[in-house]
């Protein structure tokens, strides 16, 4: 995993964490969610986000092979967002990218 990719992941973790703290400090969790669920684009964004969370959980499970960890990370991701996925990539990304490159070079 390149240093650029690691910096992007780190920026996403930091940015989303800061934004989550700001949202909890200034927003109204239930009222704001109810508003989002009342408009079609809000529903689409929720469907898209949670589909992405599930797909990323499949990637995590394919790498980790530990269902308990995968479920825990999926649930935390559902509650807090993609910062968990970006943090997982910071942790496991270098090895995952090495494996992908090695597999790709075997087929080239």
N, C-alpha and C positions, 0 to 999 in steps of 0.2 A: 504494500500500500504506500503510495507516494506521500511525501510530506505535505503536498498540496491537499490531497484527499483527507489526511489526518487533520489539517488545519480547518478544512470545511466542516468536518464532523464536530470538531471542538467549537467552532463558531456557532453551529446549529445548537449544540448542547447549551452553550452559554446564553445565546440569544433567546431560545425557547424557555429556558429556566427563568431568565429575567422577565420575559413577557408573561409567563405563568404567574409569577409573584405579583407583577403589576395588575394582572387581570383579577386575581383574588383580592388585592387591596382596593381596587377601584370599582369592580363590576359587581353585579348581583347574579350569582351563579344560576339559581333556579329561574328567575325572571328572564335573564338573557337567553337561557336555553329554550324556554318556552317560546320566546319570540322567534328564534331560529327554526324551531320545529314547525312553525306556522306558515312558512314560505317554502315554495317548491325548491328553490336553489339552496336553501338551508338544509332541506332533507337530502338533496343530492350531495352536498358537501359532506354531510354525516355519513352517507352510504359509501362515498368514495374513500373517506378517511378510514373508516372501519374495515373496508375491503383491503385497503393497503396495510392496515395493522395485521390482518389475518394472513396476507401474503408474506409479510415480513416475518411473522411468527413461523410460517412454514420454512422459510430460509433458516431461521434460528434453530428450529428442530432438526433440519437436515444436517446442520453443522454440529450441534450439541448432542443430539440423540438422548436428551433428558427431558421427558415430557413435563415433569414438575417445574423445572426451570423455565421451559418454554411457556407454560401456562402462566406462571408468575410474571414473566416479562410481558406477555400479552395483556394481562389484566392491568399492570402498571402503565403500559402504553395506552390502553383505553382510557385510563384516568388522567394521564398527564400529557400524552402526545408523543410525537416522534423523537423527542429528546432522548428517550430510552433507546430507541433504535440507533440513533447516532452514537450514543455512548457504547452500545454493544459493538458497533462497527469500530470504534476507537480501540476497544478491547480485543476483539477477534478479527478485525479487518486485515491486519498484516498477514496472518496465516491464511485466511480465506483467499486473499488476492494471490498469494504465492501458489496455493493449490490450483486456482483457476488458471494462472499463467502456465503452470507445469502441465496441466491437462490440455491446455490449448496447444502447447508446443509439441505434445505427443501426437496430435492430429494434424499438425501443419506439415 
